Amino acid sequence: MSGATDDLSRVFGALADPTRRAILARLSRGEAGVQEIAKPFDMTLPAISKHLKVLERAKLIRRGKDAQWRPCTLEAAPLKDASDWIGDYRQFWEESFDRLDEYLKEIQSKQKKEGENDSGK
Amino acid sequence: MANKTEIIAEPGKQELFIKREFDAPPELVFKAHIDPDIYVKWVGPRDLTMTIDKWDARDGGSYQFTHERAGHKYRFLGVYHEIVAPERIIGTFEFDGLPERGHVILGTTRFEELPGGRTRLVHQSVFQSVQDRDGMIASGMERGVNDGYEKLDALLAEETGAKSSAA
């Protein structure tokens, strides 16, 4: 498996958990410390710290160096890779279905014409 | 307005969904999936050439087709498990270009009737592993185009919305 795929697996592993997605959503509004991140959750600080570690390993967040106040910041780059990843697949089907639309339009107008011709006879 | 293609692939799951509406009745959309002369016209982007190698669209029948771009060939194959006109097609799907055989997908495509002679297509693919699914999506079905942050924005917005409404 390539390094890029490993990174992506870590990103998707991290995104698979609703608490971690909620943490990312919180951080998309600006940096925050552990206490503040933990507030809306019914979870212990060590449990939240565990989630933060997973996000940090996936490079989805960056943490400050200060031992007391280690604010977490959202890292956009891996998220972009993750969304591009699905975009390629979607593009394949979008283009296919657009072509199918064209065909369906053509066949329906043909059927309509034939219908009109039949009723005219 | 153009109909929108929705791809739903939740992180960590072995399945994905494709949803799309069409301005045509289920009979026509269904037929476009099982008639090889029609299928060859639309599956894949325009710059891919598609060749049907085998096509036996009935319960237990099999199919094979090849996509080609710039000399690269991508072969796909599978077996139809059940075809119920014009409601659903259930079958297997495998990309022959993987390093090893055996990574088979179970696909179900349903054609739901909508008012006004329209159709909603709902496709589900179930993979043998999360890695298989992610690999298939990552290959983009051999397509490389970016569409930015859309999916993730939606995901984050959803979480943010859920949060603020819970608060």
Interface residues (C-beta under 8 A of the other chain):
Chain A: T5 L8 S9 F12 G13 L15 A16 P18 R21 A22 L24 A25 R26 S28 R29 P40 L79 K80 A82 S83 D84 W85 I86 G87 D88 Y89 R90 Q91 F92 W93 E94 E95 S96 F97 D98 R99 L100 D101 E102 Y103 L104 K105 I107 Q108
Chain B: A2 N3 T5 I7 A9 E10 P11 G12 I18 R20 F22 D23 A24 L28 V29 A32 I38 K41 W42 V43 G44 P45 R46 V130 Q131 D134 G135 M136 I137 A138 S139 G140 M141 E142 R143 G144 V145 N146 D147 G148 Y149 E150 K151 L152 D153 L155 L156 A157 E159 T160 A162 K163 A166 A167
